[in-house]
């Protein structure tokens, strides 16, 4: 009787091990499928037509025909460079991926204010996360982005880790982040990979809506009747083109940068990235020159 009981016990344990192993394998398979389906992997092909593009005063650039996913212009397009506040596009994706309630609030801390003197958000200001997102994406406010990173992941370090995981899952092998604002010259990418980021942003209606706005008023909840007007730093929103998504960036190491996906009056859509432009207004001039050439020749 004891032998029979012992044999049955061994059989049950064997079955349990078998099914547990297969269950673990099944879960791993499901997780890999989930990660693989986060987004389609964008692959840009070189244009077969050898078109001579415009002369541009910058370090790197790329122009993508969004319909065919074709590179129609490139200059040092695969060379790694600092991307400054273009970083914030990926940071915004991480925040939305986490499912954070944008109606909840956060307060600007002294640590958030470090090295961000140009901010219009004072230490101690309480705002909704929605307003902080507008400040970060439209006005490129670094304090706002740090506050968002803290409430999303607890620490800046953990949030940065999530950003790097995000770009790795998207197959962006030359995009690296050391913090979420873009102030670090060690935040690196290429013109091509930034163009891919613009395409992934299309899956986030919230980000496209915010980055295409001209102005937005944020409310300081900790002070009665206190508001701050946020104007979009991307001046293409004032051009004849319809801006679908975009972001500006600048630190000394990167010079002036701009990434934008725009549509003309005929409904044709292009994605363009200019990096290392030696002037604030010049980056918009060079971007418009590139877009004008693209719409004319594609």
BAFI-3210 file (N, C-alpha, C; in Angstrom, 3 decimals, decimal comma, padded with zeros to 6 digits):
// residues 298
n [1|2|3|4|5|6|7|8|9|10|11|12|13|14|15|16|17|18|19|20|21|22|23|24|25|26|27|28|29|30|31|32|33|34|35|36|37|38|39|40|41|42|43|44|45|46|47|48|49|50|51|52|53|54|55|56|57|58|59|60|61|62|63|64|65|66|67|68|69|70|71|72|73|74|75|76|77|78|79|80|81|82|83|84|85|86|87|88|89|90|91|92|93|94|95|96|97|98|99|100|101|102|103|104|105|106|107|108|109|110|111|112|113|114|115|116|117|118|119|120|121|122|123|124|125|126|127|128|129|130|131|132|133|134|135|136|137|138|139|140|141|142|143|144|145|146|147|148|149|150|151|152|153|154|155|156|157|158|159|160|161|162|163|164|165|166|167|168|169|170|171|172|173|174|175|176|177|178|179|180|181|182|183|184|185|186|187|188|189|190|191|192|193|194|195|196|197|198|199|200|201|202|203|204|205|206|207|208|209|210|211|212|213|214|215|216|217|218|219|220|221|222|223|224|225|226|227|228|229|230|231|232|233|234|235|236|237|238|239|240|241|242|243|244|245|246|247|248|249|250|251|252|253|254|255|256|257|258|259|260|261|262|263|264|265|266|267|268|269|270|271|272|273|274|275|276|277|278|279|280|281|282|283|284|285|286|287|288|289|290|291|292|293|294|295|296|297|298]
n.u [000,843|001,933|004,019|002,585|001,309|003,523|004,574|002,512|002,656|005,166|004,619|002,703|004,277|006,113|004,448|003,624|006,039|006,527|004,320|004,630|007,068|006,391|004,425|005,855|007,440|005,455|004,512|006,801|006,948|004,620|005,210|007,361|006,065|004,367|006,189|007,324|005,243|004,906|005,403|005,472|008,485|010,285|011,787|013,857|014,308|016,868|016,484|015,976|016,292|018,708|018,834|019,940|020,214|019,370|021,839|022,779|023,375|024,594|025,200|024,121|021,430|018,196|015,676|012,520|010,259|007,181|005,174|006,276|008,345|010,946|014,299|014,980|016,741|019,883|022,372|025,194|023,517|023,431|025,151|026,148|025,060|024,778|021,456|019,982|016,983|015,298|015,205|013,033|010,800|010,899|010,856|008,267|006,787|007,390|006,189|003,461|003,202|003,366|000,904|000,175|-001,903|-002,848|-004,268|-003,589|-001,363|001,804|004,638|007,000|010,296|013,297|015,404|014,439|014,684|017,332|019,942|018,174|017,346|015,882|013,279|009,727|008,397|008,131|009,986|008,183|005,792|002,694|001,293|-000,946|-000,208|-000,771|-000,551|002,155|003,232|002,581|004,142|006,697|006,878|006,045|007,192|009,619|010,415|012,611|012,404|009,785|009,870|011,606|010,103|007,936|009,244|010,057|007,591|006,601|008,366|009,632|012,410|014,892|016,878|015,742|013,694|015,161|016,352|014,096|013,573|015,752|015,274|012,950|013,752|015,468|013,722|012,406|014,258|016,255|019,376|021,427|020,658|020,873|020,361|021,096|019,776|016,498|015,926|017,510|019,583|022,058|025,068|025,569|023,322|022,431|021,839|020,886|020,250|018,592|017,529|016,164|014,223|012,827|011,841|010,004|008,114|007,222|006,037|003,643|001,878|000,990|-001,450|-001,846|000,689|001,173|-000,885|-000,241|002,354|001,836|000,462|000,012|-000,087|-000,537|-002,136|-001,018|-001,918|-001,032|-001,522|-000,962|-001,047|-003,322|-005,349|-003,233|-001,436|000,468|001,561|002,270|004,244|004,763|007,957|008,682|008,718|007,656|004,998|003,779|003,976|002,997|002,754|001,179|001,798|002,382|003,726|006,451|009,629|011,886|015,396|018,224|021,515|024,814|026,630|025,212|024,361|021,787|018,755|016,140|013,200|010,634|007,421|005,550|002,776|001,774|-000,343|-001,435|-001,715|000,485|003,014|005,940|008,847|011,278|014,593|016,894|020,136|022,592|022,683|024,010|022,575|019,650|017,283|018,168|017,916|015,227|015,010|016,694|015,350|012,867|013,833|014,719|012,313|010,755|012,209|011,880|009,042|008,731|010,211|009,496]
n.v [-001,204|001,238|001,379|001,639|004,072|005,722|005,476|006,599|009,187|009,987|009,934|011,981|014,158|014,171|014,743|017,270|018,729|018,500|019,854|022,350|023,208|023,394|025,296|027,577|027,907|028,528|030,978|032,566|032,609|033,986|036,508|037,292|037,550|039,650|041,772|041,820|042,717|045,309|047,428|047,784|047,059|049,558|049,879|051,614|052,163|052,869|055,423|054,618|056,389|058,705|061,507|064,808|066,470|069,485|071,950|071,953|073,599|072,010|069,258|066,662|064,970|063,788|062,762|061,421|059,641|059,095|057,410|055,393|054,662|055,437|056,565|059,633|061,666|062,131|062,949|062,171|060,460|058,152|058,517|058,690|061,109|063,736|064,394|066,167|067,733|066,215|063,825|063,831|062,887|060,083|059,749|060,643|058,621|056,454|057,269|057,249|054,551|053,413|053,866|055,963|058,074|060,957|062,987|063,145|064,712|066,516|067,910|070,457|069,945|070,917|069,446|068,804|071,276|071,701|072,840|073,992|076,685|078,251|077,561|078,089|077,237|077,407|076,254|074,186|074,478|073,063|070,898|069,358|066,147|066,100|068,812|069,132|067,449|068,878|071,155|070,014|068,831|070,783|073,279|072,419|072,002|071,272|070,857|070,041|067,591|066,087|065,929|064,437|062,054|061,180|060,696|058,717|056,475|056,483|056,998|058,961|057,440|054,868|055,462|056,267|053,853|052,475|053,940|053,238|050,496|050,663|051,768|049,748|047,599|048,540|048,265|050,157|050,592|052,423|054,396|055,926|056,609|058,659|060,154|061,751|064,309|065,407|067,097|066,006|065,439|062,858|061,579|059,965|059,554|058,823|060,528|058,954|057,098|058,824|059,678|057,303|057,168|059,274|058,062|055,975|057,500|058,161|056,237|057,099|058,954|061,003|062,238|063,195|065,025|066,906|067,813|069,063|071,331|074,923|076,734|076,549|076,688|076,267|075,339|076,505|074,798|075,124|077,771|080,375|081,172|081,134|080,918|079,630|080,464|078,343|078,235|076,607|075,451|074,553|076,055|075,372|074,859|077,182|077,459|076,948|074,220|071,253|070,202|067,068|065,682|066,512|067,905|070,093|070,678|071,541|071,751|072,778|070,857|069,493|071,367|073,063|071,306|069,574|067,728|066,554|065,572|066,232|067,466|068,388|070,676|069,040|066,661|065,043|063,381|063,886|062,956|064,575|065,183|067,294|067,784|069,284|072,004|075,240|077,402|078,913|080,021|079,276|076,509|076,092|077,319|075,696|073,276|073,885|074,334|071,768|070,333|071,652|071,060|068,276|067,859|068,876|067,158|064,495]
n.w [000,000|000,852|-000,994|-003,387|-002,919|-002,731|-005,314|-006,821|-005,848|-006,770|-009,506|-009,725|-008,950|-011,031|-013,204|-012,396|-012,517|-015,248|-016,441|-015,232|-016,269|-018,953|-018,760|-017,901|-020,169|-021,995|-020,980|-021,276|-024,052|-024,689|-023,564|-025,163|-027,555|-026,988|-026,571|-029,104|-030,563|-029,845|-031,550|-035,100|-036,801|-038,152|-041,280|-043,340|-046,758|-049,153|-051,596|-055,001|-056,986|-057,963|-056,614|-056,449|-053,557|-051,653|-050,646|-047,315|-044,264|-041,869|-039,538|-039,765|-041,462|-042,541|-044,854|-045,168|-047,171|-046,133|-047,009|-048,687|-047,075|-047,663|-047,911|-049,046|-048,976|-047,495|-045,107|-043,498|-042,147|-040,630|-038,602|-035,254|-032,925|-030,388|-029,266|-027,792|-026,667|-028,263|-027,188|-025,427|-026,770|-026,738|-023,973|-023,404|-024,619|-022,968|-020,571|-021,278|-021,981|-019,458|-018,405|-016,735|-014,765|-016,169|-015,092|-012,489|-010,058|-009,735|-008,030|-008,600|-007,745|-005,890|-006,885|-009,401|-010,551|-010,999|-013,045|-014,913|-015,481|-017,227|-017,128|-016,777|-014,672|-011,312|-008,388|-006,216|-007,471|-008,244|-010,590|-012,981|-014,421|-017,082|-017,815|-017,256|-019,189|-021,507|-021,065|-021,144|-023,720|-025,569|-024,783|-024,122|-021,460|-018,930|-016,177|-015,900|-017,273|-015,652|-013,284|-014,219|-014,875|-012,339|-010,968|-012,543|-012,524|-010,063|-009,675|-011,421|-012,564|-012,847|-014,612|-016,850|-017,462|-018,346|-020,656|-022,264|-022,513|-023,987|-026,532|-027,298|-027,644|-029,830|-031,734|-032,113|-032,371|-032,139|-030,469|-027,395|-023,953|-021,110|-019,308|-018,903|-020,049|-022,082|-021,653|-021,264|-023,051|-023,646|-024,424|-027,177|-030,720|-034,139|-037,256|-038,868|-036,993|-035,284|-037,067|-037,275|-034,679|-034,813|-036,482|-034,807|-032,858|-034,030|-033,226|-030,855|-030,077|-028,265|-027,977|-030,573|-030,770|-028,759|-029,535|-031,910|-031,382|-031,229|-029,063|-025,488|-022,364|-019,115|-015,768|-012,572|-009,838|-007,176|-006,642|-006,499|-009,254|-011,141|-014,070|-016,871|-020,037|-022,677|-025,467|-028,539|-029,253|-031,696|-034,563|-036,986|-036,732|-037,286|-039,947|-043,457|-043,607|-042,325|-039,190|-037,982|-036,016|-033,826|-032,628|-030,976|-030,235|-028,223|-027,088|-026,215|-027,146|-029,093|-030,909|-032,805|-033,177|-034,933|-035,374|-037,395|-038,581|-041,341|-043,303|-046,565|-048,487|-050,387|-049,192|-048,994|-047,161|-045,243|-043,358|-041,521|-040,347|-038,820|-037,684|-035,592|-036,449|-036,930|-035,560|-034,181|-035,579|-038,063|-038,188|-038,723|-041,169|-042,731|-042,461|-043,694|-046,264|-046,938|-046,797|-048,742|-051,069|-050,986|-051,226|-053,763|-055,400|-054,929]
ca.u [000,000|002,832|004,739|001,652|001,116|004,792|004,660|001,542|003,186|006,229|003,982|002,103|005,367|006,667|003,484|003,662|007,253|006,350|003,394|005,207|008,087|005,727|003,708|006,855|007,810|004,329|004,489|007,909|006,581|003,628|005,873|008,150|005,111|003,892|007,239|007,521|004,111|004,808|005,328|006,151|009,852|010,427|013,011|013,865|015,111|017,465|015,803|016,676|016,591|019,839|018,483|020,859|019,442|019,835|022,957|022,286|024,426|024,328|026,064|023,456|020,023|017,550|014,310|011,849|008,925|006,513|004,332|007,111|009,415|012,171|015,204|015,158|017,889|020,609|023,720|025,661|022,242|023,598|026,217|025,657|025,285|023,881|020,162|019,356|015,611|014,572|015,097|011,737|009,795|010,933|010,409|006,802|006,261|007,521|005,163|002,159|003,246|003,176|-000,498|000,057|-003,074|-002,379|-005,027|-002,948|-000,510|003,178|005,175|008,377|011,209|014,592|016,212|013,913|015,082|018,782|020,383|017,055|016,977|014,979|011,912|008,725|007,723|008,931|010,048|006,984|004,585|001,985|000,565|-001,364|000,775|-001,134|000,070|003,601|003,547|002,535|005,320|007,895|006,900|005,871|008,138|010,864|010,742|013,352|011,861|008,557|010,203|012,155|008,985|007,193|010,046|010,025|006,300|006,344|009,202|010,217|013,713|015,346|017,677|014,841|012,990|016,130|016,464|012,900|013,754|016,689|014,556|011,986|014,397|015,997|012,605|012,055|015,341|017,091|020,636|022,360|020,018|021,254|019,992|021,651|018,780|015,313|015,643|018,319|020,666|023,343|025,608|025,678|022,092|022,867|021,062|021,236|019,125|017,686|016,792|015,205|013,104|012,040|011,113|008,845|007,112|006,635|005,193|002,322|001,028|000,608|-002,265|-001,649|001,937|001,009|-001,777|000,478|003,499|001,375|-000,234|000,755|-000,022|-001,312|-002,040|-000,979|-002,392|-000,276|-002,574|-000,557|-001,192|-004,638|-005,447|-001,902|-001,309|001,639|001,313|003,325|004,276|005,535|009,273|008,775|008,073|006,977|003,547|003,308|004,224|001,862|002,671|000,484|002,723|001,751|004,491|007,773|010,304|013,150|016,399|019,486|022,547|026,020|027,260|024,407|023,882|020,327|018,174|014,700|012,607|009,229|006,662|004,620|001,942|001,503|-001,758|-001,874|-001,832|001,723|003,640|007,379|009,477|012,608|015,397|018,132|020,942|023,838|022,568|024,667|021,747|018,257|016,396|018,705|017,417|013,915|015,277|017,228|014,269|011,921|014,516|014,706|010,927|010,350|012,857|011,265|007,699|008,849|010,874|008,959]
ca.v [000,000|002,379|001,451|002,166|005,496|006,383|005,511|007,603|010,508|010,285|010,210|013,325|015,137|014,209|015,480|018,675|019,309|018,584|020,938|023,620|023,596|023,821|026,540|028,633|028,106|029,194|032,368|033,258|032,792|035,054|037,781|037,678|037,982|040,978|042,740|041,886|043,411|046,677|048,238|047,219|047,544|050,355|049,744|052,590|051,784|053,967|055,714|054,143|057,566|059,476|062,920|065,687|067,282|070,858|072,157|072,293|073,944|071,211|068,096|065,435|065,156|062,740|063,044|060,152|059,572|058,250|056,410|054,275|054,456|055,547|057,680|060,379|062,541|061,834|063,477|061,585|060,076|057,021|058,861|058,971|062,475|064,168|064,819|067,164|067,500|065,217|062,781|063,877|062,109|058,725|059,856|060,735|057,291|055,624|057,719|056,752|053,092|053,038|054,049|056,928|058,952|062,299|063,948|063,246|065,905|066,423|069,205|070,707|069,924|071,590|068,574|068,979|072,597|071,734|073,093|074,321|078,036|078,901|077,068|079,020|076,550|077,603|075,179|074,177|074,553|071,795|070,870|068,026|065,520|066,532|070,125|068,918|066,878|069,979|071,998|069,280|068,550|072,004|074,311|071,696|072,301|070,173|070,605|069,272|066,210|065,400|065,634|063,340|060,834|060,765|060,126|057,542|055,318|056,604|057,668|059,311|056,318|053,789|055,956|056,208|052,431|052,154|054,556|052,403|049,271|050,998|051,878|048,428|046,803|049,084|047,974|051,335|050,135|053,539|055,394|055,661|057,691|058,649|060,882|061,934|065,656|065,766|067,995|065,305|065,179|061,410|061,093|059,881|058,829|059,198|061,150|057,885|056,531|059,842|059,598|056,136|057,568|060,042|057,113|055,290|058,483|058,153|055,306|057,784|060,113|062,085|062,952|063,945|066,154|067,919|068,394|069,825|072,530|076,185|077,294|075,833|077,343|075,341|075,941|076,233|074,481|075,536|079,218|080,730|081,903|081,256|080,173|079,897|080,216|077,574|078,331|075,526|075,875|074,132|077,123|074,836|074,889|078,463|077,427|076,417|072,772|070,702|069,418|065,887|065,462|067,123|068,337|070,819|070,343|072,289|071,947|073,202|069,715|069,024|072,492|073,110|070,109|069,612|066,547|066,849|064,911|067,254|067,169|069,590|070,889|067,929|065,459|064,281|063,440|063,656|063,043|065,165|065,401|068,054|067,766|070,040|073,248|076,283|078,578|078,627|080,278|078,585|075,127|076,111|077,655|074,497|072,292|074,280|074,120|070,331|069,914|072,214|070,221|066,954|067,882|069,170|066,094|063,142]
ca.w [000,000|000,935|-002,252|-004,377|-002,601|-003,066|-006,783|-007,291|-005,480|-007,733|-010,796|-009,629|-008,938|-012,386|-014,037|-011,974|-013,084|-016,702|-016,797|-014,789|-017,253|-020,176|-018,477|-017,929|-021,572|-022,637|-020,520|-021,932|-025,452|-024,736|-023,297|-026,333|-028,578|-026,584|-026,855|-030,551|-031,176|-029,337|-032,758|-036,246|-036,898|-039,364|-042,062|-044,428|-047,919|-049,916|-052,856|-056,202|-057,797|-057,447|-056,656|-055,738|-052,629|-051,432|-049,720|-045,985|-043,310|-040,673|-039,382|-040,204|-041,811|-043,330|-045,299|-045,416|-047,762|-045,143|-047,681|-049,154|-046,086|-048,447|-047,627|-050,296|-048,770|-046,275|-044,903|-042,229|-041,533|-039,720|-037,664|-033,904|-032,447|-029,304|-029,827|-026,907|-026,208|-029,051|-026,161|-024,739|-027,506|-026,181|-022,577|-023,416|-024,945|-021,765|-019,620|-021,727|-021,866|-018,056|-018,043|-015,642|-014,815|-016,464|-014,289|-011,173|-009,980|-009,235|-007,611|-009,023|-006,601|-006,086|-007,737|-010,763|-011,048|-011,215|-014,419|-015,799|-015,043|-018,186|-016,926|-016,265|-013,576|-010,096|-007,396|-005,383|-008,308|-008,450|-011,858|-013,422|-015,306|-018,428|-018,036|-017,282|-020,500|-022,464|-020,827|-021,560|-025,156|-026,361|-024,367|-023,827|-020,072|-018,308|-014,839|-016,098|-017,644|-014,481|-012,387|-014,842|-014,743|-010,923|-010,581|-013,369|-012,172|-008,732|-009,767|-012,772|-013,051|-013,282|-015,789|-017,949|-017,819|-019,138|-021,967|-023,029|-022,842|-025,044|-027,845|-027,635|-028,173|-031,140|-032,667|-032,337|-031,790|-031,965|-029,606|-026,005|-023,039|-019,752|-018,504|-019,741|-020,551|-023,246|-021,251|-021,321|-024,396|-023,814|-025,053|-028,564|-031,723|-035,508|-037,967|-039,296|-035,859|-034,832|-038,015|-036,869|-033,468|-035,279|-036,975|-033,653|-032,172|-034,659|-032,491|-029,614|-030,467|-027,294|-028,274|-031,820|-030,485|-027,977|-030,259|-033,077|-030,925|-031,276|-027,705|-024,472|-021,057|-017,981|-014,522|-011,346|-008,869|-005,830|-006,528|-007,004|-010,531|-011,733|-015,323|-017,698|-021,452|-023,320|-026,927|-029,123|-029,743|-033,091|-035,335|-038,166|-036,505|-037,828|-041,393|-044,226|-043,463|-041,167|-038,369|-037,392|-034,775|-033,947|-031,402|-031,104|-029,229|-028,259|-026,079|-026,933|-027,808|-030,228|-031,714|-032,895|-033,789|-035,184|-035,999|-037,671|-039,635|-041,812|-044,467|-047,354|-048,828|-051,246|-048,375|-049,021|-045,839|-045,153|-042,043|-041,696|-039,140|-039,024|-036,461|-035,642|-037,215|-036,116|-035,336|-033,824|-036,719|-039,229|-038,265|-039,377|-042,565|-043,384|-042,489|-044,745|-047,542|-047,186|-047,044|-050,032|-052,071|-050,950|-051,799|-055,187|-056,156|-054,675]
c.u [000,879|003,608|003,863|001,440|002,341|004,940|003,717|002,026|004,273|005,662|003,375|003,163|005,974|005,765|003,507|004,870|007,113|005,478|003,903|006,218|007,449|004,953|004,653|007,246|006,715|004,277|005,598|007,586|005,592|004,271|006,674|007,246|004,598|004,922|007,430|006,413|003,919|004,650|005,908|007,559|010,020|011,796|012,908|014,802|015,690|016,685|016,636|017,030|017,718|019,551|019,503|020,056|020,020|021,069|022,372|023,469|024,126|025,261|025,437|021,988|019,507|016,150|013,688|010,504|008,143|005,622|005,145|008,196|010,783|012,980|015,461|016,292|018,569|021,984|024,178|024,487|022,358|024,706|025,624|026,046|024,412|022,582|019,389|017,910|014,747|014,371|013,684|010,628|009,735|010,462|008,885|006,168|006,298|006,436|003,792|002,097|002,936|001,730|-000,720|-001,189|-002,604|-003,185|-004,488|-001,930|000,901|003,665|006,637|009,276|012,495|015,486|015,753|014,463|016,576|019,107|019,214|016,485|015,969|013,525|010,990|007,934|008,569|008,945|008,831|005,694|003,993|001,167|000,048|-000,270|000,489|-000,483|001,595|004,040|003,540|003,765|006,584|007,988|006,788|006,964|009,497|011,345|011,378|012,857|010,619|008,875|010,784|011,042|008,171|007,938|009,979|008,713|005,971|007,088|009,864|011,546|014,033|016,102|016,796|014,093|013,904|016,334|015,285|012,998|014,675|016,079|013,598|012,657|015,023|014,917|012,191|013,173|016,240|018,440|021,640|021,788|020,244|020,890|020,683|020,754|017,645|015,097|016,328|019,449|022,036|023,804|025,789|024,373|022,314|021,849|021,595|020,030|018,106|016,877|015,826|013,988|012,222|011,228|009,875|007,733|006,444|005,711|003,784|001,350|000,521|-000,140|-002,050|-000,417|001,804|000,132|-001,039|001,556|003,089|000,630|000,652|000,964|-000,866|-001,079|-002,071|-001,356|-001,500|-001,297|-002,255|-000,655|-002,492|-004,550|-004,083|-001,778|000,008|001,299|002,517|003,201|005,165|006,861|009,507|008,006|007,446|005,463|002,941|003,484|002,985|001,705|001,854|001,459|001,951|002,413|005,851|008,343|011,585|014,129|017,620|020,257|023,805|026,642|026,516|024,172|022,369|019,794|016,666|014,282|011,132|008,676|005,570|003,890|001,698|000,022|-002,315|-001,995|-000,605|002,454|005,122|007,820|010,898|013,277|016,634|018,847|022,192|023,780|023,127|023,842|020,304|017,332|016,845|018,164|016,056|014,059|015,757|016,165|013,269|012,524|014,466|013,299|010,449|010,934|012,191|009,897|007,715|009,341|010,324|007,626]
c.v [001,254|002,561|002,077|003,664|006,308|006,530|006,556|009,020|010,936|010,650|011,607|014,407|015,292|015,000|016,968|019,389|019,511|019,774|022,295|024,113|024,107|025,108|027,720|028,947|028,875|030,673|033,161|033,556|033,941|036,416|038,243|038,154|039,382|042,038|042,916|042,688|044,820|047,644|047,449|047,800|048,281|050,139|050,709|052,126|053,027|054,165|055,230|055,295|058,359|060,970|063,727|066,626|068,666|070,895|072,612|072,528|073,252|070,005|066,805|065,722|063,933|063,205|061,725|060,370|058,595|057,190|055,180|053,889|054,474|056,758|058,408|061,402|062,136|062,475|063,006|061,021|058,944|057,270|059,278|060,371|062,741|064,714|065,765|066,776|066,658|063,965|062,689|063,125|060,682|058,731|059,896|059,384|056,378|055,987|057,167|055,232|052,626|053,228|055,003|057,807|060,391|063,384|064,059|064,385|065,571|067,826|069,324|070,796|070,694|070,765|068,667|070,255|072,702|071,868|073,337|075,690|078,711|078,478|078,169|078,403|076,649|076,363|075,298|074,247|073,163|071,897|069,459|067,454|065,881|067,876|070,014|068,329|067,964|070,877|071,322|069,134|069,792|073,027|073,732|071,927|071,099|069,844|069,724|067,814|065,438|065,019|064,455|062,014|060,286|060,071|058,872|056,312|055,402|057,331|057,976|058,135|055,196|054,208|055,883|054,779|052,007|052,755|053,718|051,054|049,510|051,037|050,549|047,547|047,276|048,874|049,143|051,119|051,258|054,664|055,010|056,870|057,525|059,420|061,305|063,310|065,984|066,713|067,327|065,109|063,688|060,782|061,135|059,164|059,221|059,840|060,096|057,339|057,546|059,856|058,396|056,444|058,379|059,112|056,362|056,218|058,513|057,215|055,912|059,065|061,302|062,907|063,761|065,179|067,276|068,596|069,172|071,098|073,771|076,737|076,454|076,515|076,289|076,078|075,518|076,030|074,982|077,045|079,641|081,582|082,152|080,334|080,528|079,543|079,492|077,708|077,218|076,057|075,455|075,120|076,639|074,818|076,193|078,534|076,919|074,900|072,384|069,824|068,283|065,552|066,114|067,534|069,071|070,321|071,228|072,112|072,291|072,057|069,257|070,093|072,373|071,934|070,284|068,322|066,837|065,950|065,884|066,793|068,460|069,666|069,792|066,621|064,572|064,470|063,087|063,729|063,535|065,375|066,188|068,137|068,609|071,259|074,392|077,556|078,192|078,813|079,521|077,161|075,064|076,453|076,427|073,402|072,623|074,060|072,635|069,846|070,408|071,387|068,859|066,923|068,137|067,958|064,696|062,973]
c.w [000,000|-000,363|-003,349|-004,182|-003,023|-004,580|-007,358|-007,013|-006,452|-009,098|-010,812|-009,662|-010,331|-013,316|-013,712|-012,557|-014,573|-017,097|-016,364|-015,796|-018,519|-019,987|-018,520|-019,359|-022,298|-022,255|-021,201|-023,385|-025,584|-024,514|-024,500|-027,450|-028,267|-026,939|-028,355|-031,213|-030,636|-030,497|-033,912|-036,283|-038,221|-040,001|-043,231|-045,534|-048,581|-051,208|-054,037|-057,130|-057,154|-057,607|-055,867|-054,855|-052,455|-050,540|-048,388|-045,048|-041,978|-040,646|-039,915|-040,494|-042,551|-043,690|-045,725|-046,084|-046,891|-045,778|-048,064|-048,169|-046,768|-048,016|-048,947|-050,195|-047,477|-046,261|-043,531|-041,435|-040,536|-038,697|-036,318|-033,457|-031,216|-029,904|-028,913|-026,583|-027,143|-028,203|-025,597|-025,476|-026,971|-024,729|-022,505|-023,733|-023,726|-020,755|-020,005|-021,643|-020,454|-017,584|-016,891|-015,853|-015,004|-015,752|-012,861|-011,207|-009,497|-008,923|-008,033|-007,799|-006,920|-007,011|-009,197|-011,393|-011,351|-012,705|-015,380|-015,432|-015,978|-018,013|-016,404|-015,125|-012,315|-009,210|-006,484|-006,168|-008,486|-009,726|-012,118|-014,324|-016,765|-018,754|-018,078|-018,630|-021,573|-022,318|-021,352|-023,075|-026,019|-026,075|-023,983|-022,403|-019,389|-016,904|-014,946|-016,402|-016,479|-013,504|-012,922|-014,683|-013,316|-010,584|-011,391|-012,866|-010,793|-008,717|-011,226|-013,393|-013,586|-014,550|-017,020|-018,411|-018,691|-020,547|-022,851|-023,403|-024,006|-026,412|-028,259|-028,235|-029,561|-032,166|-032,983|-031,645|-031,532|-031,118|-028,149|-025,149|-021,692|-018,786|-019,445|-020,374|-021,869|-022,912|-021,341|-022,762|-024,665|-024,280|-026,562|-029,450|-033,101|-036,161|-038,396|-038,127|-035,248|-035,765|-037,703|-035,617|-033,844|-035,779|-035,823|-032,866|-032,760|-033,952|-031,179|-029,973|-029,539|-027,643|-029,561|-031,602|-029,774|-028,806|-031,508|-032,690|-031,022|-029,870|-026,765|-023,132|-019,956|-016,708|-013,356|-010,234|-007,474|-005,606|-007,208|-008,278|-011,187|-012,948|-016,006|-019,143|-022,055|-024,833|-027,458|-029,665|-031,191|-033,960|-036,643|-037,988|-037,020|-039,349|-042,134|-044,095|-042,227|-040,401|-037,710|-036,064|-034,944|-032,607|-031,756|-030,042|-029,365|-026,961|-026,873|-027,722|-029,052|-031,273|-031,855|-033,715|-033,966|-035,870|-036,213|-038,763|-040,052|-043,056|-045,232|-047,736|-049,718|-050,482|-048,391|-047,696|-045,910|-043,693|-042,254|-040,346|-039,538|-037,678|-036,661|-036,535|-036,365|-035,954|-035,089|-035,026|-037,956|-039,333|-038,948|-040,863|-043,325|-043,472|-043,595|-046,130|-047,931|-047,534|-048,413|-051,178|-052,160|-051,585|-053,307|-055,981|-055,948|-055,404]
res [x|x|x|x|x|x|x|x|x|x|x|x|x|x|x|x|x|x|x|x|x|x|x|x|x|x|x|x|x|x|x|x|x|x|x|x|x|x|x|x|x|x|x|x|x|x|x|x|x|x|x|x|x|x|x|x|x|x|x|x|x|x|x|x|x|x|x|x|x|x|x|x|x|x|x|x|x|x|x|x|x|x|x|x|x|x|x|x|x|x|x|x|x|x|x|x|x|x|x|x|x|x|x|x|x|x|x|x|x|x|x|x|x|x|x|x|x|x|x|x|x|x|x|x|x|x|x|x|x|x|x|x|x|x|x|x|x|x|x|x|x|x|x|x|x|x|x|x|x|x|x|x|x|x|x|x|x|x|x|x|x|x|x|x|x|x|x|x|x|x|x|x|x|x|x|x|x|x|x|x|x|x|x|x|x|x|x|x|x|x|x|x|x|x|x|x|x|x|x|x|x|x|x|x|x|x|x|x|x|x|x|x|x|x|x|x|x|x|x|x|x|x|x|x|x|x|x|x|x|x|x|x|x|x|x|x|x|x|x|x|x|x|x|x|x|x|x|x|x|x|x|x|x|x|x|x|x|x|x|x|x|x|x|x|x|x|x|x|x|x|x|x|x|x|x|x|x|x|x|x|x|x|x|x|x|x|x|x|x|x|x|x|x|x|x|x|x|x]
***
